[in-house]
């Protein structure tokens, strides 16, 4: 059943030109200047300090480095981080932080 669902999602993404983040639950990361990072489809926070926030994604992790980082908002699938953002890195499944 899961395989069929994945195939339908791929068909919708390609055939109907629906964005992958809508049909397949892949993360969407939006950075506004160096002050805000908006993350959709996250799976939780793995680590949090004012200099480093690590977010779990469906396929890997997202590492946000900076100064005075804090969580402005957290919802089941949306996360807003603020502070002075210096670096945002996507780490795949096999990569370590």
C-alpha angles and dihedrals in degrees: 000000000000091000091052091049091051091050092050090050091051091049091051091048095050104028101038095033092234112159114260093233089062099048104028103036094238115159123264117204120193120185119195109200110304094306108070138037118189115195123190125191095021123159100214143293117291099182136006133190130142088259102039136030121182117196125193115231132189088260111025135322139297118222118201116190126188146097130295092004118179140165109254095180137000125190130166093273104009131069131180119198125188137186133080102324113207103166140006117194131180112215116197124223096276098043123098127219 
